[in-house]
C-alpha cells in the first residue's frame, strides 16, 4: 500500500490522492511513467521530489520518513512494507500513576515472543527494542511508550502504529478487549482478566511467592501482544476497502503463536473470591472486565 500512497506529500490531500488513482496513477512507478498527471506544475514537481525520497527511504527500511509525513490515522499504510521489522508491544504496571513501576513487558516480532520481568531481566528491554524500526500497540502513544521512556530514561523513536486510533476510525472502540470481542477474538481462560487484575496477579507473586500468578500474568501480557498482530492485519484489510486495492493487497490473518505460559485458573478464581468486583485505583474506577 505504501507505493500506492501519495497523501504523505505536502499539498497532496486524500481527495487529490483519490483523483490520481482514478486517473490511472495508482503507484509511484505509474507517476514516474505518466506524461499526463492531473496536477499543477508546482504539485507535480513536489510529488516527483518526494517520490524520489520515498523510494530511497523504503530502500533504507526507514518507516520514520513516512510516519513523519503521514497523518496518524494513515500510519496503518506502513504495516505491510515494514512488518519484517515490527515489534508488537505491551506492558503491565503496578498502577497508572507517575510513581508506579513496570512489572512485565512482552514483545512479539511475528516470529518469537520475548518477555521481561521486573527484578529479573527487565533492563534487557532497553537494548532489545533498538533492533525494531516499527512498533504496534493499543493505546501505546498515551500509556506504554511514555511509561517506558520515563522508566528507562530512553527515547523510543520507532515509527508507531497505535491501533486505538486505527480501530476507532473503523468504528471499533471500548478498549483492547472490547475491540477483540467485537472482532470475534476469544481469550478463553483469560477472558475475565483485565489490566487491574494484572496488578493483583503481580502482587500475589510478590507477596505470596506464587509463581503461578506470574505465569498467569505473563500469559495475559502475551495474549495482549499476539492479538495485536491479528488486529493490525484485520484493520489493514478493512482500511484497504476504502481504496481501490482492497483485493489485490489483502493480507492473510496469521494464526496466533502458542503462548508459552500456563494460565492458573485456581489463582484467578482465588483472587476473584478475594473481593475483586470493582474499586477505585489511581483515581479511576475499575470494574470486572472494564480496565485497560
C-alpha positions in Angstrom: 0.0 0.0 0.0 2.9 2.4 0.7 3.9 2.6 -3.0 0.3 3.5 -3.8 0.4 6.3 -1.3 0.6 10.0 -2.3 -1.1 11.7 0.6 2.3 11.8 2.5 3.4 14.5 0.2 2.8 18.1 1.4 0.0 19.6 -0.6 -1.5 16.3 -1.7 -4.8 15.7 0.2 -6.7 12.4 0.4 -9.0 13.7 -2.2 -6.2 14.5 -4.6 -4.8 11.1 -4.0 -8.1 9.5 -5.0 -8.1 11.7 -8.1 -4.7 10.4 -9.0 -5.8 6.8 -8.5 -8.9 7.4 -10.7 -6.7 8.8 -13.5 -4.7 5.6 -13.6 -1.8 6.8 -11.5 -2.1 4.1 -8.8 1.5 3.9 -7.6 4.8 5.7 -7.6 6.1 3.9 -10.7 3.0 4.9 -12.6 3.5 8.6 -11.6 7.1 8.5 -13.0 5.9 6.9 -16.2 2.9 9.2 -16.8 3.0 12.2 -19.0 -0.5 13.4 -18.1 -0.6 13.9 -14.3 -3.7 15.9 -13.3 -1.8 18.4 -11.1 -0.3 21.8 -11.3 3.3 22.1 -12.2 4.2 23.0 -8.6 2.5 20.0 -7.2 4.0 17.7 -9.8 7.5 18.9 -9.0 6.9 18.4 -5.3 5.4 15.0 -5.8 8.3 13.9 -8.0 10.8 15.1 -5.4 9.0 13.3 -2.6 8.6 10.1 -4.6 12.4 10.0 -5.1 12.8 10.4 -1.4 10.2 7.8 -0.7 11.9 5.2 -2.9 15.2 5.9 -1.0 13.5 5.7 2.4 11.8 2.4 1.6 15.1 1.0 0.4 16.8 2.1 3.7 13.9 0.4 5.7 13.1 3.8 7.2 9.5 4.0 8.3 10.0 7.2 10.2 10.3 9.1 7.0 6.7 8.2 6.1 5.4 8.3 9.7 6.6 11.9 9.9 4.7 12.9 6.8 1.5 10.8 7.0 -1.4 11.8 9.3 -1.5 9.4 12.3 -4.8 7.9 11.0 -2.9 6.8 7.9 0.0 5.1 9.7 -1.6 1.7 9.0 -0.2 2.0 5.5 3.3 1.4 6.9 2.5 -2.1 8.1 2.9 -4.3 5.0 6.2 -2.9 3.9 7.8 -2.8 7.3 6.3 -5.8 9.1 9.6 -7.7 8.9 11.0 -5.2 11.5 7.9 -4.7 13.7 7.6 -5.2 17.4 4.1 -5.8 18.9 4.5 -4.4 22.4 2.6 -4.2 25.7 3.5 -3.6 29.3 1.9 -4.3 32.7 2.5 -2.0 35.6 1.8 -1.6 39.4 -0.7 1.2 38.6 -1.4 4.2 36.4 0.3 6.9 38.4 3.6 8.6 37.7 5.2 6.8 40.7 4.2 3.3 39.6 6.5 0.8 38.0 6.6 -1.6 35.1 6.2 -5.2 36.2 6.3 -7.1 32.8 6.9 -6.3 29.2 6.2 -8.6 26.3 7.4 -8.1 22.7 6.4 -10.3 19.8 8.0 -9.8 16.4 5.8 -12.1 14.4 8.2 -15.0 14.9 9.4 -15.1 18.5 8.0 -13.9 21.9 10.3 -12.1 24.4 9.3 -11.3 27.9 10.9 -9.1 30.5 10.2 -9.2 34.2 10.9 -6.7 37.0 13.9 -7.7 39.2 14.8 -10.4 36.7 15.6 -9.2 33.2 13.6 -6.0 32.8 16.7 -3.9 31.9 17.4 -6.1 28.9 14.5 -4.4 27.2 16.5 -1.2 26.8 18.8 -2.7 24.2 16.4 -5.3 22.8 13.9 -2.8 21.5 16.5 -1.0 19.4 16.5 -3.6 16.7 13.0 -2.8 15.6 12.0 0.2 13.4 8.2 -0.1 13.8 6.1 -0.8 16.9 2.4 -1.7 17.1 0.5 -1.1 20.3 -3.0 -0.4 21.6 -3.1 3.0 23.3 0.7 2.9 23.5 1.1 6.5 22.5 -0.7 7.6 25.6 0.4 4.9 28.0 3.0 2.3 27.1 5.6 4.4 25.3 5.6 7.4 27.8 5.8 4.9 30.7 8.7 3.1 29.0 10.6 6.3 28.2 10.2 7.6 31.7 11.1 4.3 33.4 14.2 3.5 31.2 15.1 7.2 30.5 15.2 6.4 26.8 13.7 7.9 23.7 11.7 5.4 21.7 12.0 6.9 18.2 10.5 4.0 16.2 7.6 4.6 13.9 4.4 3.8 15.8 1.1 2.4 14.8 -1.4 2.8 17.6 -4.3 0.6 17.0 -6.6 2.5 19.3 -6.9 5.2 16.6 -6.9 2.9 13.6 -9.7 0.8 15.1 -11.7 3.8 16.2 -11.6 5.1 12.7 -13.2 1.8 11.7 -15.9 2.1 14.3 -14.3 -0.2 17.0 -13.8 1.1 20.5 -14.1 0.1 24.1 -10.5 -0.7 24.9 -8.4 -3.6 23.5 -10.6 -6.3 24.9 -13.7 -4.6 23.7 -12.3 -4.4 20.2 -11.2 -8.0 20.3 -14.7 -9.2 21.3 -16.3 -7.1 18.5 -13.9 -8.8 16.0 -14.5 -12.3 17.4 -11.3 -12.9 19.3 -11.8 -15.3 22.2 -9.3 -15.1 25.1 -10.7 -18.3 26.6 -9.3 -18.7 30.2 -8.2 -15.1 30.2 -11.5 -13.6 29.1 -12.2 -12.1 32.5 -8.7 -10.9 33.3 -8.0 -7.2 32.7 -5.4 -4.5 33.5 -6.4 -4.1 37.1 -6.4 -7.9 37.7 -2.9 -7.9 36.3 -1.9 -5.8 39.3 -3.4 -8.3 41.6 -1.5 -11.1 39.9 1.8 -9.3 40.3 1.0 -8.5 44.0 0.2 -12.2 44.6 3.5 -13.2 43.0 5.5 -10.7 45.1 3.7 -11.2 48.4 3.0 -14.9 48.3 5.8 -16.1 46.1 3.1 -17.6 43.8 4.9 -18.3 40.6 1.6 -19.5 39.0 0.5 -15.9 39.4 3.5 -14.7 37.5 2.9 -17.3 34.8 -0.7 -16.2 34.5 0.3 -12.5 34.3 2.8 -13.3 31.5 0.2 -15.3 29.7 -2.2 -12.3 29.9 0.5 -9.9 28.8 1.5 -12.2 25.9 -2.2 -12.6 24.9 -2.4 -8.8 24.6 0.7 -8.8 22.3 0.0 -11.7 20.0 -3.6 -10.4 19.5 -2.1 -7.1 18.3 -0.9 -8.9 15.2 -4.4 -10.3 14.4 -5.9 -6.8 15.0 -3.4 -4.9 12.8 -3.8 -7.3 9.9 -7.6 -7.2 10.3 -7.6 -3.4 10.5 -5.2 -3.2 7.5 -7.6 -5.3 5.3 -10.6 -3.2 6.5 -8.8 0.0 5.7 -7.9 -1.3 2.2 -11.6 -1.4 1.4 -11.5 2.4 1.4 -9.1 2.2 -1.5 -9.0 0.6 -5.0 -6.7 -2.1 -3.6 -9.0 -4.0 -1.2 -8.5 -7.3 -3.0 -5.0 -7.0 -4.6 -3.2 -6.0 -1.4 -5.2 -8.1 1.2 -3.1 -9.9 3.8 -3.9 -13.3 5.3 -4.5 -13.2 9.1 -1.8 -15.3 10.6 -2.6 -17.9 13.2 -1.6 -16.8 16.7 1.5 -18.5 18.1 1.2 -20.7 21.1 1.5 -18.8 24.4 4.5 -20.2 26.3 2.9 -19.6 29.7 0.3 -21.5 31.6 -2.9 -19.8 33.0 -3.6 -20.9 36.5 -7.3 -20.9 37.0 -7.1 -21.6 40.7 -5.1 -18.4 41.2 -7.6 -16.4 39.1 -10.6 -17.8 41.0 -8.9 -17.2 44.4 -8.2 -13.6 43.5 -11.7 -13.1 42.3 -13.1 -14.5 45.5 -10.9 -12.1 47.4 -13.3 -9.3 46.5 -12.3 -8.0 43.1 -15.5 -6.7 41.8 -14.8 -3.0 41.2 -13.0 -0.3 43.1 -11.1 2.9 42.8 -7.5 2.7 41.9 -5.2 5.5 40.7 -8.1 7.9 40.5 -10.1 5.7 38.2 -12.9 3.2 38.8 -12.2 -0.4 37.7 -15.0 -2.9 37.4 -14.6 -6.6 36.4 -13.5 -6.7 32.7 -13.6 -3.0 32.3 -10.0 -1.8 32.8 -7.4 -1.3 30.1 
